[in-house]
Amino acid sequence: MSQESSGNVIADRRYEMAQHFSERGEVIEAIELLEQTIDLVPDWVVLHFRLGELYMISERRDEALKAFSTCLTLDPDDKLGAIIKLSLLGASPRPQTLPSGYVEALFDDYADRFDKSLLENLGYRTPWEIAAAVEKIRPYTPDTAEVILDLGCGTGLVGEAFSKRASWLEGVDMSAGMLVQAANKKIYHHTEHDEAVAFLTRQDKKYDMIIAADVLVYMGALETLFAALAQRLSANGLFAFSTQILESGTYMLGGDHRYAHSASYIEACAATVGLRTLHTERTFIRHDGQVDIYGQIVVMVKAEEKSLDAPVFDFSKKRDRIGQ
């Protein structure tokens, strides 16, 4: 959570001091200092949110609920994700997806250090893991010329992994800051600032491949997403994506503010819209502090009912890249 200035120098200094207390494990002192600051800046959402987090650490549930509820009142767009905290506290139903304002603000704040943080600090390899899985299913040849959509393209890591396959590479992301970083790489022929399902719903073109690396972790219910992307996949088109693993049930929002999905739920969503699984594997996703997070890479194909047993690959198209 980035600290936006309150507009009050004294409040800002108290907030910074409270952060130092918290980092040293002096949570009570941090809480007391922030509580003394509320009268100075009663409408500062960041202050209420941080108090809520510290109340949670101190197991002061009622006070945490009040703090996060105040956040939602002050910021209905919920850029800090107060509804997530309320859900984790059991005070509200689990959200079917994370608030768009929260996701956009999170990645706008993260954009300029995203690649360095993921690749160097978190050991992130998901785009290349997905590319390797696709390669097993549909090996690249010099004539490969696919129209590819990168959902949640971020800074363009998936684009780097798939650009050689594409005659047209398109990216969509909710974060304008991430799209600026992607543009600097000059990989995509076109990008859009939009939410994934909204973008898919208003399109009329078809894609040979749709990729969603670490996108589903910010969505709970997947039925709408699968229905929208199935409409945009060409016959025998591939949907390649990653998820965090839930052993049973449907989906669950974890303490890391990401959703995990069960394999059975994903298969049910896919079957409803005519997608079937060609490849699935468990793999390392990233580090989370001292914990290794594992998930799964999945590749699905869209095929008409009458052709389910027919070969799903078509290498007849000639590669014809469209310039930047």
C-alpha positions as CSV (number, residue, x, y, z in Angstrom):
1,M,0.0,0.0,0.0
2,S,1.5,3.3,-1.1
3,Q,1.1,6.3,1.2
4,E,-0.6,9.2,-0.5
5,S,-0.1,12.4,1.4
6,S,-2.9,13.5,3.7
7,G,-2.2,17.1,2.9
8,N,-1.3,17.7,6.5
9,V,2.4,17.7,7.3
10,I,2.0,16.7,11.0
11,A,-0.3,13.8,10.0
12,D,2.1,12.6,7.4
13,R,5.0,12.6,9.9
14,R,2.9,10.7,12.4
15,Y,2.0,8.1,9.8
16,E,5.6,7.6,8.9
17,M,6.6,7.3,12.6
18,A,3.8,4.7,13.1
19,Q,5.1,2.7,10.2
20,H,8.5,2.6,11.9
21,F,6.9,1.5,15.1
22,S,5.1,-1.3,13.2
23,E,8.2,-2.4,11.5
24,R,9.9,-2.8,14.9
25,G,7.0,-4.9,16.2
26,E,5.7,-2.0,18.3
27,V,2.1,-2.4,17.1
28,I,0.4,-0.9,20.1
29,E,2.5,2.2,19.9
30,A,1.7,2.5,16.2
31,I,-2.0,2.1,16.8
32,E,-2.0,4.8,19.5
33,L,-0.1,7.2,17.3
34,L,-2.5,6.7,14.3
35,E,-5.6,7.0,16.6
36,Q,-4.3,10.4,17.8
37,T,-4.0,11.4,14.1
38,I,-7.6,10.8,13.1
39,D,-8.9,14.1,14.4
40,L,-6.3,15.9,12.1
41,V,-7.3,14.1,8.9
42,P,-10.6,12.2,9.5
43,D,-11.2,11.6,5.8
44,W,-7.7,10.2,5.0
45,V,-8.5,6.7,3.7
46,V,-4.9,5.4,4.0
47,L,-4.9,6.2,7.7
48,H,-8.1,4.2,8.4
49,F,-6.9,1.3,6.3
50,R,-3.6,1.1,8.0
51,L,-5.3,1.2,11.4
52,G,-7.6,-1.7,10.2
53,E,-4.5,-3.7,9.3
54,L,-2.9,-3.1,12.7
55,Y,-6.1,-3.9,14.5
56,M,-6.2,-7.2,12.6
57,I,-2.6,-8.0,13.8
58,S,-3.7,-7.2,17.3
59,E,-6.8,-9.4,17.0
60,R,-9.1,-6.4,17.7
61,R,-11.7,-7.5,15.2
62,D,-14.5,-5.0,16.0
63,E,-12.2,-2.1,15.6
64,A,-10.8,-3.5,12.4
65,L,-14.3,-3.9,11.0
66,K,-15.1,-0.3,11.8
67,A,-11.8,1.0,10.2
68,F,-12.4,-0.9,7.0
69,S,-16.0,0.0,6.8
70,T,-15.0,3.7,7.1
71,C,-12.6,3.1,4.2
72,L,-15.5,2.0,2.0
73,T,-17.6,5.0,3.0
74,L,-14.8,7.4,2.2
75,D,-13.7,5.6,-1.0
76,P,-16.6,3.6,-2.7
77,D,-14.2,2.6,-5.5
78,D,-12.2,0.8,-2.8
79,K,-8.7,1.4,-4.2
80,L,-7.1,-0.1,-1.1
81,G,-9.2,-3.2,-1.0
82,A,-11.1,-2.8,2.2
83,I,-13.8,-5.2,1.0
84,I,-11.1,-7.9,0.8
85,K,-10.2,-7.3,4.5
86,L,-13.9,-7.4,5.5
87,S,-14.3,-10.7,3.7
88,L,-11.3,-12.2,5.4
89,L,-12.7,-11.1,8.7
90,G,-16.0,-12.9,7.9
91,A,-18.0,-9.7,7.9
92,S,-19.0,-9.7,4.2
93,P,-19.6,-12.3,1.6
94,R,-16.6,-13.3,-0.5
95,P,-16.4,-11.0,-3.5
96,Q,-16.8,-12.7,-6.8
97,T,-13.9,-10.7,-8.1
98,L,-11.6,-8.1,-6.7
99,P,-12.7,-4.4,-7.0
100,S,-11.5,-3.0,-10.3
101,G,-10.4,0.2,-8.5
102,Y,-8.2,-1.8,-6.2
103,V,-6.6,-3.8,-9.0
104,E,-6.0,-0.8,-11.1
105,A,-4.5,1.3,-8.3
106,L,-2.3,-1.7,-7.1
107,F,-0.7,-2.1,-10.5
108,D,-0.4,1.6,-11.3
109,D,1.6,1.9,-8.1
110,Y,3.6,-1.2,-8.9
111,A,4.3,-0.6,-12.6
112,D,7.7,1.1,-12.6
113,R,9.3,-1.7,-10.5
114,F,7.1,-4.6,-11.5
115,D,9.6,-6.5,-13.7
116,K,12.5,-6.2,-11.3
117,S,10.4,-7.2,-8.3
118,L,8.8,-10.3,-10.0
119,L,11.8,-11.5,-11.9
120,E,14.6,-10.8,-9.3
121,N,12.8,-11.0,-6.0
122,L,9.9,-13.4,-6.5
123,G,11.5,-15.8,-9.0
124,Y,8.5,-15.3,-11.3
125,R,8.5,-17.5,-14.5
126,T,4.8,-17.9,-15.3
127,P,4.9,-16.4,-18.9
128,W,7.7,-18.7,-19.9
129,E,6.1,-21.7,-18.2
130,I,2.9,-21.0,-20.2
131,A,4.9,-20.6,-23.4
132,A,6.6,-24.0,-22.8
133,A,3.3,-25.6,-22.2
134,V,1.9,-24.2,-25.5
135,E,5.1,-25.4,-27.3
136,K,4.4,-28.9,-26.2
137,I,0.9,-28.7,-27.6
138,R,1.5,-26.7,-30.7
139,P,5.2,-26.4,-31.6
140,Y,6.4,-23.2,-33.2
141,T,7.5,-23.3,-36.8
142,P,8.8,-20.5,-39.0
143,D,5.3,-20.4,-40.7
144,T,3.5,-20.0,-37.4
145,A,1.4,-16.8,-37.6
146,E,-1.1,-16.5,-34.8
147,V,-3.4,-13.7,-33.8
148,I,-2.8,-13.6,-30.0
149,L,-4.6,-11.7,-27.2
150,D,-2.7,-11.2,-23.9
151,L,-5.3,-10.6,-21.2
152,G,-3.9,-8.6,-18.3
153,C,-0.7,-8.0,-20.3
154,G,0.9,-5.9,-17.6
155,T,4.4,-4.7,-18.6
156,G,4.6,-7.2,-21.5
157,L,6.3,-10.3,-20.0
158,V,3.9,-12.6,-21.8
159,G,4.4,-10.6,-25.0
160,E,8.1,-11.2,-24.7
161,A,7.5,-15.0,-24.3
162,F,5.1,-15.2,-27.3
163,S,6.0,-12.5,-29.7
164,K,7.8,-14.8,-32.2
165,R,4.6,-16.7,-32.7
166,A,2.4,-13.7,-33.4
167,S,1.3,-12.1,-36.7
168,W,-0.8,-9.8,-34.5
169,L,-0.2,-9.4,-30.7
170,E,-2.7,-7.5,-28.7
171,G,-2.7,-6.6,-25.0
172,V,-5.3,-5.4,-22.6
173,D,-4.8,-4.3,-19.0
174,M,-6.7,-2.4,-16.4
175,S,-3.6,-0.4,-15.3
176,A,-2.6,2.5,-17.5
177,G,0.8,2.5,-15.7
178,M,1.5,-1.0,-16.7
179,L,0.6,-0.3,-20.3
180,V,3.1,2.5,-20.4
181,Q,5.8,0.0,-19.4
182,A,4.6,-2.4,-22.1
183,A,4.6,0.2,-24.8
184,N,8.3,0.9,-24.0
185,K,9.1,-2.7,-25.0
186,K,7.5,-2.2,-28.5
187,I,6.2,-5.7,-28.5
188,Y,2.4,-5.2,-29.0
189,H,0.7,-4.2,-32.2
190,H,-2.1,-2.7,-30.2
191,T,-3.0,-2.3,-26.5
192,E,-6.2,-1.3,-24.7
193,H,-6.8,0.1,-21.2
194,D,-9.8,-2.0,-20.1
195,E,-11.0,-4.8,-17.9
196,A,-10.8,-8.2,-19.4
197,V,-14.4,-9.3,-19.6
198,A,-15.6,-5.9,-20.7
199,F,-13.0,-5.9,-23.5
200,L,-13.9,-9.4,-24.7
201,T,-17.6,-8.6,-24.6
202,R,-17.3,-5.6,-27.0
203,Q,-14.9,-7.3,-29.5
204,D,-16.0,-8.9,-32.7
205,K,-12.6,-10.3,-33.8
206,K,-11.4,-13.8,-33.3
207,Y,-8.1,-14.8,-31.8
208,D,-6.0,-18.0,-32.4
209,M,-4.8,-17.8,-28.8
210,I,-5.8,-16.0,-25.6
211,I,-3.3,-16.0,-22.8
212,A,-4.0,-15.0,-19.2
213,A,-0.9,-15.2,-16.9
214,D,-1.8,-14.4,-13.3
215,V,-5.1,-12.9,-14.3
216,L,-7.5,-15.5,-12.8
217,V,-5.9,-14.9,-9.4
218,Y,-7.7,-11.6,-9.3
219,M,-11.1,-13.1,-10.2
220,G,-13.2,-15.4,-8.1
221,A,-16.2,-16.5,-10.2
222,L,-15.0,-17.5,-13.7
223,E,-18.2,-18.3,-15.6
224,T,-18.5,-14.8,-17.2
225,L,-14.9,-14.8,-18.2
226,F,-15.0,-18.2,-19.9
227,A,-18.2,-17.4,-21.7
228,A,-16.7,-14.1,-23.1
229,L,-13.4,-15.5,-24.2
230,A,-14.9,-18.6,-25.8
231,Q,-16.8,-16.3,-28.1
232,R,-13.6,-14.6,-29.1
233,L,-11.6,-17.8,-29.8
234,S,-11.4,-19.1,-33.3
235,A,-12.1,-22.8,-34.0
236,N,-9.3,-24.8,-32.5
237,G,-8.0,-21.7,-30.7
238,L,-6.1,-22.1,-27.5
239,F,-6.7,-20.6,-24.1
240,A,-3.6,-20.8,-22.0
241,F,-3.6,-19.5,-18.4
242,S,-2.3,-19.9,-14.8
243,T,-4.1,-20.3,-11.5
244,Q,-3.4,-20.9,-7.9
245,I,-4.6,-24.3,-6.7
246,L,-7.5,-25.0,-4.5
247,E,-7.9,-28.6,-3.6
248,S,-11.7,-28.7,-3.3
249,G,-14.7,-26.4,-3.7
250,T,-14.9,-23.7,-6.3
251,Y,-12.8,-20.7,-5.5
252,M,-11.4,-19.0,-2.4
253,L,-9.9,-15.6,-1.6
254,G,-6.7,-16.0,0.4
255,G,-4.8,-13.9,2.8
256,D,-2.5,-12.9,-0.1
257,H,-5.5,-11.1,-1.7
258,R,-5.5,-13.6,-4.6
259,Y,-8.0,-16.3,-5.5
260,A,-7.3,-20.0,-5.8
261,H,-9.5,-22.2,-8.0
262,S,-10.2,-25.9,-7.9
263,A,-9.5,-28.0,-11.1
264,S,-13.0,-29.3,-11.0
265,Y,-14.5,-25.8,-11.0
266,I,-12.3,-24.7,-13.9
267,E,-13.2,-27.8,-15.9
268,A,-16.9,-27.1,-15.3
269,C,-16.6,-23.5,-16.5
270,A,-14.8,-24.6,-19.6
271,A,-17.1,-27.5,-20.5
272,T,-20.1,-25.2,-20.4
273,V,-18.6,-23.0,-23.2
274,G,-17.1,-25.8,-25.4
275,L,-13.5,-25.7,-24.1
276,R,-11.6,-28.8,-23.3
277,T,-8.2,-29.3,-21.6
278,L,-5.2,-30.4,-23.6
279,H,-2.5,-29.8,-21.0
280,T,-2.3,-29.1,-17.2
281,E,0.6,-29.2,-14.9
282,R,1.5,-28.1,-11.4
283,T,4.3,-25.6,-11.2
284,F,6.1,-23.1,-9.0
285,I,4.4,-19.6,-9.4
286,R,6.3,-17.2,-7.2
287,H,7.8,-16.6,-3.8
288,D,5.6,-15.0,-1.1
289,G,7.9,-14.0,1.7
290,Q,9.6,-17.2,2.7
291,V,6.9,-19.4,1.2
292,D,6.9,-20.9,-2.3
293,I,3.6,-20.5,-4.1
294,Y,2.5,-23.3,-6.4
295,G,-0.2,-23.2,-9.0
296,Q,-1.1,-24.8,-12.3
297,I,-0.6,-24.0,-16.0
298,V,-3.5,-25.0,-18.2
299,V,-3.9,-25.1,-22.0
300,M,-7.4,-25.5,-23.4
301,V,-8.8,-25.7,-26.9
302,K,-12.0,-24.6,-28.4
303,A,-13.4,-27.1,-30.8
304,E,-16.9,-27.6,-32.4
305,E,-18.7,-30.6,-31.1
306,K,-18.6,-32.4,-34.4
307,S,-14.8,-32.0,-34.6
308,L,-13.8,-33.0,-31.1
309,D,-11.9,-36.0,-32.3
310,A,-10.3,-34.2,-35.3
311,P,-6.8,-32.8,-35.2
312,V,-6.8,-29.4,-33.6
313,F,-3.7,-28.0,-35.2
314,D,-3.5,-26.0,-38.4
315,F,-0.1,-24.9,-39.5
316,S,-1.3,-23.9,-43.0
317,K,-1.3,-20.2,-42.4
318,K,1.7,-18.3,-43.6
319,R,3.4,-16.0,-41.2
320,D,2.8,-12.4,-42.0
321,R,3.8,-10.0,-39.2
322,I,2.1,-6.7,-39.0
323,G,4.6,-3.9,-38.2
324,Q,4.5,-1.8,-35.1
